[in-house]
Amino acid sequence: MARQKKAKRQPTLHAPPVTTDNAVETVTASPSLRQQRRDKAMAATASKKRERAMLIGVLAITTLAFLNSLNGEFVYDDQFQILKNPSLNSLANIPLMFVQSVWQFMNAASPDAVGLYYRPLFNTVLIINHQLFGANVFGWHLVSLLLHLAATFFIYKIVTQWKLPVPLALTAALLFGVHPVHSESVAWISGLPDPLAAVFLLLSLFAYEKYYRGKFWQDRQTYILVLSLVAALFAYFSKEVAIVFPAFLALREYWKPAHEGSVFERLRVAAQRTAPYFALVVINLALRYAVLGFLSKAEPKAAAITTSEVILTLPSVLLLYARFLFVPYPLAIVYDHNYVNQASSPLFWFSALLVIALLVAAFWWTRASQVGRWSLIWLLLFLLPVLNLKAFNPQESILHDRYLYIPSIGFCILLALALYHLSQFFKAQQERVFQGVTASLCLLFLALTFSQNRTWKNDLTMTTHALQYAPNRPFLHNYLGAYYFNKTNYTQAESAYLKAIDLNPAFYDAYANLGDLYRTQGKLAEAEQSYLKALELGAPYSDTFYNLAVVYTSQNRFPEAEQQLQAAVEKNPTSAAALYNLAWVYDQQGKSAIAEQTYAQTLAIKPDYPEPRINLAILQAKRNAVNEALNNLLTAQTYAPDHPVMLYALGDVYLRMSKYQDAINALTKLIQREPRHRLAYTMLGIGFEGLGNKEQARANFQKAIEVAPQEPYTNTAREHLAKL
């Protein structure tokens, strides 16, 4: 394009002073160029200060909106993912997070991946948080809030990068900061992947824009581009949804004004600039496949859901997500929304029509706004991965507020644009109207967010709140039952489990949990029936078979217990508890050889498990393999030095080896722990007798008769005492 010529600066004319008899009147000359520059710089500095102060205000208001989330307890998945996750105990475990699934700790010995997620950076942050805060829940919440504030800050920076007015950028950031739909991702600790991925995505986009549209492109300061690529990779490692980011960059490059190049040129630039980001996606997917063994997999409980049901359900899901964004009340952890299985259902065709209308209106409205188009693309692209409805547990919910955290970035920019454009109709009052409407909407959002945060205070408030809006959701009643069970409120727990079963007679989770409740109460017959019903309905859990076996062993029904434990091991071959109990059941039935073999299998999985090692040693001692028995007992002693059965077995082995003083030492320690042990005094007497200390031998034999007169083994004490 031809450059437009600048008008020549006209010389400034200065009027001469007008003189009177008594005074001289001077006509003030125009400010000098230097003064104009100084005034302009001062005005720019003042503007920057105001802008900085307003940004701090946005972050302060966002903090206020989530302030009451800082005192919430560990809830929902936090109980397992944080409080019962042994992999968080050491920073040395960080490299392991890159070669295992998120839930691998639930069955660390399994050669197969546990769960559907590969999020190594999320797991790394959990480890770091655990080292910093331990079980101090405040610190965990603070990290979530700081990440949310960082995301809010970067939204402001990116909108200003896109050359929109500062008030509009501040509005977009504030709307995002206080939007109620973000409560789940910020107030719930295990919602951390969403703000974590968002921060890295926005940092990557910010650096990308800086590099390609700022001075860094001309200066070839490639560290900015490297920062963008590293941030993108970290986003991919935080949550799966981030992998659509390169597609956004490509569309962002393509949809530029027509005068910025031909279609071919824009395609070439888009491919060239985004290729490294796509390459990182390939690396992430390759690692995911290597670790999990698959790229995508249906949730086991959604396996029966057909593709047609997913397609028919998508419009209503999209419509609900739109409602959560525009009207974020009420919100809950679970929504009572089921799959649609007929095209004739109004839930399908009516929702489809409304969604199409919304999309047409959105594309029409953003047709003349480049930033509007980019924001809409962001919203839609980051919604796509969460529409894979077969990846969710349908018994729980196929919609979650947290899935909108990253897509809502685009929505909040669009909403800010809409408010700004609508205020232009008021002409002279434009600024006041824009500020007033923005303040009112943000105040409403803040109040709703503050209220929604309270539902995440603990498991009870979370569940009872959700039940207000989904009272017929069996999952919620089952979860409430588990809450009461953990609080030993067995009456309320039973009522909740039965309510879940009443709503869904095929809900095997509730039957299994009811079995746990009855077993804990000693109602073994009721527990047996509940477990059998759960298994009949298809409960796939190793624990259900295992718990039923516990019921049988409590009644000395060893053949039935053996059958259930074998099934438990078949379901989960790396379950050390199931293998140990199976070995014990073999032992009780006199199947010593297979019992030894199964104890050894248990120890191969969990070498520091004391009971199977001790029991294995006892069996070895019985067949006079005393050296093997001693080695196992000494190993067990290193991690269970005061275990009473270990001390008894150690004393027995030493007696068999005629190491009387060692036997006396072990048995004396046992008696210190259990002064009325029914066998120890007889064995101790034999030890002293072996050393020739008849007085001590006699005293211990007499003590054995006093402590356990009816014990058959005490007859040995009587026999030895008679000889002494």
C-alpha angles and dihedrals in degrees: 000000000000113000115243113240116243118234113252115254109250117226115256114246117219118202114223119246117273111230127208131178094261106028147011117237114205124201105221113245122230115271115272121254089250091055091049090054091047092051091047092050091048091050091049091049091049090048091051091050091051090047091049092048091050091049090051087050091053091052091046092052090048089052090050091052091057100031093106091055091071094078096050120122129237103279141178111345090007088079091066104021095052114010097041100033110110092186089073093065098087138036086219088074093066095093089051090061089069093058102044141053125263092256098039091114088070087070106007094170094056115110088210126074116262113223133351103279135095108187108146096167092052090053090047091055089050090055092048092047090050091052091049102040110013107190093342098122094194092069092051092051091047091057090052091050093048090052090050090051090050091052090049091051093050092050088058092048094049095048090052088048086057088060097248120145117276094242089056092049091050090049093051090049093047094048089052093044096055102029109132094221088072094064093093093052095046107029093044111069095210088056086075096111091072100057090035093056092040093055092052093044092051092044089051092049092046092052091043091055091045092052101045100033103030139060091282091075092057094041092048091228093166095179087082090058090045089052089053093050094047091048090050091051090050089051091053089050091051102054136354096235090071092076091084089066095095089053089056091050091049093051090043089056094045098048098064126128112292092243090064093076144307123290090259092049092049091049090050093050092045092052094045096048098042099041093093091052092051089047090056089051089055090050091050092049091047091053090046091053092046092052103036101027093232141056097216131009136172119248106256093239090052095051092104093054110106126223090243090056090052092051093047091050098048098081093055091046091051091048091052091049088052089051091051089054099044099032107021097187132129102024128173144166092253132031124203094231118135134191119280112229103178129062089211091064113112087221087068106038098034091048091046092053093049093047091050090049091050092049093048091049092047094050092045093049094049095044093103097035118079094192090046090054092049091049092050091049090051091051095049098040095052091047092057098076093051091056090075089104095178089069091070133077104250091201088062107035139299092212129059131176092225092066088070096055097094098031089051089068088075092042094053092051090049091049091051090050091050093051091047094049094044091052089059089073088070093060106185091029094044098114094044093048092047092050094044096049092044092049092048094048094045091048089053091048091048092053092048092047092049089051094046091051089062091064088064094056093104142338093272096053091043094052100039090049091052091048089061089066100028105032093157096054107116091199091064094050090048091050091048089052090053089051093053091044091056088050089051090241091138098170093057091042093054091048092052094047092049090049090054090050091047090055093044116018089188094055099122094180090066092048091050091049091047088054090054090051094051092045090053090051092049093247092137098168092053091044091052092051092048093050092046090051091050090052092045089055090052106265102178097197124120088210093063092058090043094051092048088053089053088056090052095047089051086061094042090246091145102165090054091045089051091054093051094045091051088054090048091052091047089055093045113016091182096057103122092189093054093046092048093050091046089053090048091051090051088050092051090053093051094253092136099161096053090039090058090047092050093047087054090050089052092052092049087062098037112018094179094056103121103197100057091045092050093046090047089053091050091054091047090051091051090058088045096250087138098159092055090045092050093050091052093047093049089050091050089048091062093065101023104034096162100040104137096213090048091052091048093048091046090052090049093050092048090051090051088052091046090240091140100169092051089049091050091050093052094044093046089055089049092053090049087059097038110023092183099046106155097220107028099079093054091050091044090052090052089051094053090044089054089055090049093247097137095171094058091040091053092047092052094046089052090048090051091054090048096047101039110016093158096046109112091220089060087072085073088058091051092050093050092044091054090054092049 
